[in-house]
Amino acid sequence: MNNLSTVADTPRIDKVEIQQDAAHQDGMAVAPILEERHRQSDNAPVPLEEMAAHLVDRFAKVAIDNIRVRYELGQLVANARYDRRSAKGVTPLDRLSNAMDVHSTALRRCARVCTIFTRDELEDMLRLRRPNGLPVTWSHLELVSEITSRHTRWHLVQRAVNEGLSVRSLAALIRDTRRSRKSKASTDSL
């Protein structure tokens, strides 16, 4: 038998030592949960499911922060896009791209997302959770931002959330929807 254990083989964590550093003093670290559980029950094991739920919640918070930062970057790009070129012909977008070491195409996608979705719409989407407990990803938002209809965009985000669609699956759904609409339009015109 191999020495690798699965989640089913390890239903509890008996003892975990985690070093806390200054970056984890915000109360989101795993160690405070373990310490509290140990204080409450004389080193009683922490259920694996409880730890997993805590970690999923932390992943969700990090993902939301990441999306908000990209949205703010998009706002910066959207505003900088219309600035004039410098004497050397370099745009503010080029300067930002060089400073951040991010391709200008990625910056333009950030700008598109923030010009398509209002801050309130973004926050509404970030409150939704997929079956895995996480919000939609930035890539989901980039993909849906290509849709012109606000109603259709919202419908697609809700489907992605409710069905736990990957970005690839969402792209396939959009492609299939577009094909069926084109097909229907061509048969209607006959």
C-alpha positions as CSV (number, residue, x, y, z in Angstrom):
1,M,0.0,0.0,0.0
2,N,1.3,3.4,-0.8
3,N,1.9,6.1,1.8
4,L,-0.3,8.7,0.1
5,S,-3.6,9.4,1.9
6,T,-6.8,10.7,0.3
7,V,-9.4,13.0,1.8
8,A,-11.5,10.0,2.6
9,D,-8.5,8.4,4.4
10,T,-7.9,11.5,6.5
11,P,-11.1,12.9,7.8
12,R,-9.5,15.0,10.6
13,I,-6.4,17.0,11.1
14,D,-4.9,16.0,14.4
15,K,-2.1,18.5,14.8
16,V,-1.0,21.3,12.4
17,E,1.7,23.7,13.1
18,I,1.5,26.9,11.1
19,Q,3.8,29.8,11.4
20,Q,2.1,33.1,11.3
21,D,3.9,36.1,9.8
22,A,2.9,39.7,9.5
23,A,1.0,39.0,6.3
24,H,-1.4,36.7,8.1
25,Q,-2.3,38.9,11.0
26,D,-5.6,39.9,9.4
27,G,-7.5,37.0,10.9
28,M,-7.8,35.1,7.7
29,A,-5.0,32.7,8.3
30,V,-5.7,29.1,9.1
31,A,-3.7,29.1,12.3
32,P,-6.2,31.2,14.3
33,I,-8.9,28.7,13.6
34,L,-6.7,25.8,14.7
35,E,-5.6,27.7,17.8
36,E,-9.2,28.5,18.8
37,R,-10.3,24.9,18.3
38,H,-7.4,23.7,20.4
39,R,-8.3,26.2,23.2
40,Q,-11.9,25.1,23.1
41,S,-11.4,21.4,23.3
42,D,-8.1,20.3,24.6
43,N,-6.4,19.7,21.3
44,A,-9.4,18.1,19.7
45,P,-8.9,17.5,16.0
46,V,-10.2,20.0,13.5
47,P,-12.5,18.4,11.0
48,L,-11.1,18.5,7.5
49,E,-14.4,19.8,6.1
50,E,-14.2,22.8,8.4
51,M,-10.7,23.6,7.3
52,A,-11.6,23.1,3.6
53,A,-14.6,25.5,4.0
54,H,-12.4,28.1,5.6
55,L,-9.8,27.8,2.8
56,V,-12.5,28.0,0.1
57,D,-13.7,31.2,1.7
58,R,-10.2,32.6,1.7
59,F,-9.7,31.7,-2.0
60,A,-13.0,33.5,-2.7
61,K,-11.8,36.6,-0.9
62,V,-8.5,36.6,-2.8
63,A,-10.3,36.0,-6.1
64,I,-12.6,38.9,-5.4
65,D,-9.7,41.2,-4.5
66,N,-7.9,40.2,-7.7
67,I,-11.0,41.0,-9.8
68,R,-11.4,44.4,-8.1
69,V,-7.7,45.3,-8.8
70,R,-8.1,44.3,-12.4
71,Y,-11.2,46.4,-12.6
72,E,-9.3,49.4,-11.2
73,L,-6.5,48.8,-13.7
74,G,-9.1,48.7,-16.4
75,Q,-10.4,52.1,-15.3
76,L,-6.9,53.5,-15.4
77,V,-6.4,52.1,-18.9
78,A,-9.7,53.4,-20.1
79,N,-8.8,56.9,-18.9
80,A,-5.2,56.7,-20.2
81,R,-6.3,55.4,-23.6
82,Y,-7.5,58.8,-24.7
83,D,-4.4,60.7,-23.6
84,R,-2.1,62.1,-26.3
85,R,1.1,60.5,-27.4
86,S,4.3,61.9,-26.0
87,A,6.9,63.5,-28.2
88,K,8.5,60.1,-28.8
89,G,5.2,58.6,-30.0
90,V,4.7,56.5,-26.9
91,T,1.2,56.3,-25.6
92,P,0.3,56.2,-21.9
93,L,-0.9,52.7,-22.5
94,D,2.5,51.7,-23.9
95,R,4.2,53.2,-20.8
96,L,1.8,51.4,-18.5
97,S,2.3,48.2,-20.4
98,N,6.1,48.5,-20.0
99,A,5.9,49.6,-16.4
100,M,3.8,46.6,-15.4
101,D,5.3,44.1,-17.9
102,V,1.7,43.3,-19.1
103,H,0.9,43.1,-22.8
104,S,-1.2,46.1,-24.0
105,T,-3.9,43.6,-25.2
106,A,-4.4,42.4,-21.7
107,L,-4.7,46.0,-20.5
108,R,-7.3,46.7,-23.2
109,R,-9.3,43.7,-22.1
110,C,-9.3,45.1,-18.5
111,A,-10.5,48.4,-19.9
112,R,-13.3,46.7,-21.9
113,V,-14.6,44.9,-18.8
114,C,-14.7,48.1,-16.7
115,T,-16.4,50.0,-19.5
116,I,-19.0,47.3,-20.0
117,F,-19.8,46.6,-16.4
118,T,-20.6,49.3,-13.9
119,R,-19.0,49.0,-10.4
120,D,-22.4,48.0,-9.0
121,E,-22.9,45.3,-11.6
122,L,-19.4,44.0,-10.8
123,E,-20.2,43.9,-7.1
124,D,-23.5,42.1,-7.8
125,M,-21.6,39.4,-9.8
126,L,-19.0,39.1,-7.1
127,R,-21.6,38.2,-4.5
128,L,-22.7,35.1,-6.6
129,R,-21.0,31.8,-5.9
130,R,-20.4,28.9,-8.2
131,P,-21.0,25.4,-6.8
132,N,-17.4,25.2,-5.7
133,G,-17.9,28.3,-3.4
134,L,-15.9,30.6,-5.6
135,P,-17.0,33.7,-7.6
136,V,-16.9,33.9,-11.4
137,T,-13.3,34.5,-12.6
138,W,-11.9,37.5,-14.4
139,S,-11.7,35.4,-17.5
140,H,-15.5,34.7,-17.3
141,L,-16.0,38.5,-17.2
142,E,-13.7,39.2,-20.1
143,L,-15.6,36.6,-22.2
144,V,-19.0,37.9,-21.3
145,S,-18.0,41.5,-21.8
146,E,-17.9,40.8,-25.6
147,I,-21.7,40.3,-25.5
148,T,-23.6,43.5,-26.5
149,S,-26.8,42.8,-24.7
150,R,-26.8,43.6,-21.0
151,H,-29.6,41.1,-20.4
152,T,-27.7,38.3,-22.2
153,R,-24.5,39.1,-20.3
154,W,-26.3,38.8,-17.0
155,H,-28.0,35.6,-18.1
156,L,-24.7,34.1,-19.1
157,V,-23.0,35.1,-15.8
158,Q,-25.9,33.5,-13.9
159,R,-25.6,30.3,-15.9
160,A,-21.9,30.2,-15.4
161,V,-22.4,30.6,-11.6
162,N,-25.4,28.2,-11.3
163,E,-24.0,25.5,-13.5
164,G,-20.3,26.0,-12.4
165,L,-19.3,26.5,-16.1
166,S,-15.6,26.8,-16.8
167,V,-14.5,29.6,-19.1
168,R,-14.1,27.1,-21.9
169,S,-17.7,25.7,-21.4
170,L,-19.0,29.3,-21.3
171,A,-17.3,30.1,-24.5
172,A,-18.8,27.0,-26.1
173,L,-22.2,28.0,-24.9
174,I,-21.8,31.4,-26.4
175,R,-20.6,30.0,-29.7
176,D,-23.5,27.5,-29.8
177,T,-26.0,30.3,-29.0
178,R,-24.6,32.5,-31.7
179,R,-24.8,29.6,-34.2
180,S,-28.3,28.8,-33.4
181,R,-29.4,32.4,-33.7
182,K,-27.7,32.7,-37.1
183,S,-29.3,29.5,-38.2
184,K,-32.7,30.7,-37.0
185,A,-32.3,34.0,-38.7
186,S,-31.4,32.4,-42.0
187,T,-34.4,30.1,-41.9
188,D,-36.7,32.9,-40.9
189,S,-35.6,34.9,-43.9
190,L,-36.6,32.1,-46.3
